[in-house]
Amino acid sequence: MTLSAVLVATSIAIATPSNTKEKTTEKTTKAVEKKVINTEASTITWKAYKVTGSHEGTINLASANLDFNGTILTGGAFVVDMTTINTTDLEGEYKQKLDGHLHSDDFFGTATHKTASLEITSVKASGKNAYNATANLTIKNITKEVNFTISVYGSKATANLKVDRSQFDVRYGSGSFFDNLGDKTIYDEFDLVVDLQF
């Protein structure tokens, strides 16, 4: 082959686009969609347990989003307004007393720690519309890893978490820090049910 023929062939090879490369790029550059949560239509319900029973209430979301690649959940982030924590199973004086105690430094110290946050770090599908998620949860400026389940149906999602308050320096009535509490013991784990709309 002559030198001129080699140069022509090389020029054609360089100028010809690679379909394989284009297809690979298309697959890897699909944008992640952040769906903003409607905080007014969403709810967080908590339930805490003690030897003699339980209490429950609500907390408001300040802001939140879930991340999707197509219809697949890939991540998300939440900020909770801790100043809104309250009880829903009590009324009158008893409600005021417990609400005030939850806001005090014995529990969540909301005058200083006004928000809590959760940032999803990994998501794995566990079934149709269902996922196992890992996230960093921050309460009272302490961050710990938590695992939880979340299900997505259309424009709604529900997450279920168990939180160990002793990991976040919420010590009041905890058998992890105090002995001989007897029937005044408040268990460390509490439940959160998060119902989201977006």
Secondary structure by P-SEA (a helix, b strand, c coil): ccaaaaaaaaaaaaacccaaaaaaaaaaabbbbbbbbcccccbbbbbbbccccccccccccccbbbbbcccccccbbbbbccccccccccccaaaaaaaaaaacccccccccccccccccccccccccccbbbbbbbbcccbbbbbbbbbbbcccbbbbbbbbcccccccccccccccccccccccccbbbbbbbbcc
